[in-house]
Each structure stands twice: as structure tokens, then as C-alpha cells.
Amino acid sequence: AQSVTQLDSQVPVFEEAPVELRCNYSSSVSVYLFWYVQYPNQGLQLLLKYLSGSTLVKGINGFEAEFNKSQTSFHLRKPSVHISDTAEYFCAVSVITGTASKLTFGTGTRLQVTL
Amino acid sequence: EAGVTQFPSHSVIEKGQTVTLRCDPISGHDNLYWYRRVMGKEIKFLLHFVKESKQDESGMPNNRFLAERTGGTYSTLKVQPAELEDSGVYFCASSQAFVTVMNTEAFFGQGTRLTVV
């Protein structure tokens, strides 16, 4: 079975500081990894995804993530955060079985950016 | 273009009552998914439709939950009778193809917050 672990439930950070949100996965088959963000009172929005190819994936809003197969990680990074990045972030892995598809999510990391 | 729309945004019902949640996917999206997040826990998959056909309903908690997608357009998720542990946020998502296809994205609705008292 495929699963995702987000080690940090909350990450406080000052504005303009760098941030890394950690995600580790377990999978016995091909790995497709995603990061989603949920702003207050909104649905989930895709930040970026890794399907294949370059292990460094760039997403929206200045975020990037690196797929590391040996460490089974897919950490999300941003070199300088803004107040508007305050949100909950979810790492997910896609599972495909036959004609069905689903996302398996981690428990989420709340990023709190302060001045 | 309208996004994924869910109705209602909030619902408070008593234990034993019936509630029906609705999801209108993005037009043309054959794939429709239901997920649920119980407070403080991970977002969990409930089921996956392709058009009107259920491809995977392995995440449905029990037979009190019934999902339909008549005509392959909007979908409903009925909980009957509701129990306290059914409380949570129910998300719907839709996509044109599987999310593992390049340039394909699953778009999520804002969710329905269900509270069973």
C-alpha cells in the first residue's frame, strides 16, 4: 500500500525566511507525487506534481519540491515566504489500480507566516 | 469557466437524519472523486466515478453512504442515517483524465462541512 507521512503538523516562520515542509512516502510501484495547498475557506489547489523526469519540480507561487528516491522524500521548499503563504499544505501520492485512480494524502502541515 | 461547486457549504443535522451532498464538476470532466477529512486527520478517498460508472468505492465507510452520478454530470453523496462519526469536511474533485497524465489536474471544490449532533 502507498502512504504519505508529513512529519510536521505546524511550521511557524517569519516573513521572507526560507521554509521547507517535509514529506516522506512509501510505495512499491511507480511513484507520482503531489503538493496541494488549502487557503482558509477554499478548496485544495495544486502547487506542483512529480510524474517523471527531472527530480526538481517547480510549481506556482515560487514553490519547488525535490523528488529523492533513495530517501523516499518529496520535500516542499520556498526560499522566501510571504504572509499570503499562510495556509495548510498537503502532500499526496497517486494510486492507480486498473481503471481507477485516487490520491492518498498526508495529514497536512499548517504553515504560519508572521511579520 | 466555473470550478467545482459543492452544495451546501455547511450542514448541521441530528444523528439519525439523512443528508445529501451535491457536487457539480467542471463541465467535460469525466472523472469525479469524493474525499472526506475528519477533524485533525488526513484527507481520505471515498470513491471515484468515470462518467456515471463507479470505478472504485473502496473508501466508502459503510453502507450508510450512497454515491450516485446519474447521467455522468453532477454527483450526490447521501448519508442515511447519519452518525456522529460522519462529521467532517467532504470534498469533491474532478479531472479530465487521471492526474498522472501530464497537464491534467484534479480541481477541488470548497467542500461541505457536515456536523452531526
Interface residues (C-beta under 8 A of the other chain):
Chain A: Y32 F34 Y36 N41 Q42 G43 L44 Q45 L46 K49 L51 F90 S94 I96 T97 G98 T99 A100 S101 K102 L103 T104 F105 G106 T107 G108
Chain B: G3 V4 N31 Y33 Y35 G40 K41 E42 I43 K44 F45 H48 V50 Q55 D56 G59 F91 A93 F98 V99 T100 M102 E105 A106 F107 F108 G109 Q110 G111
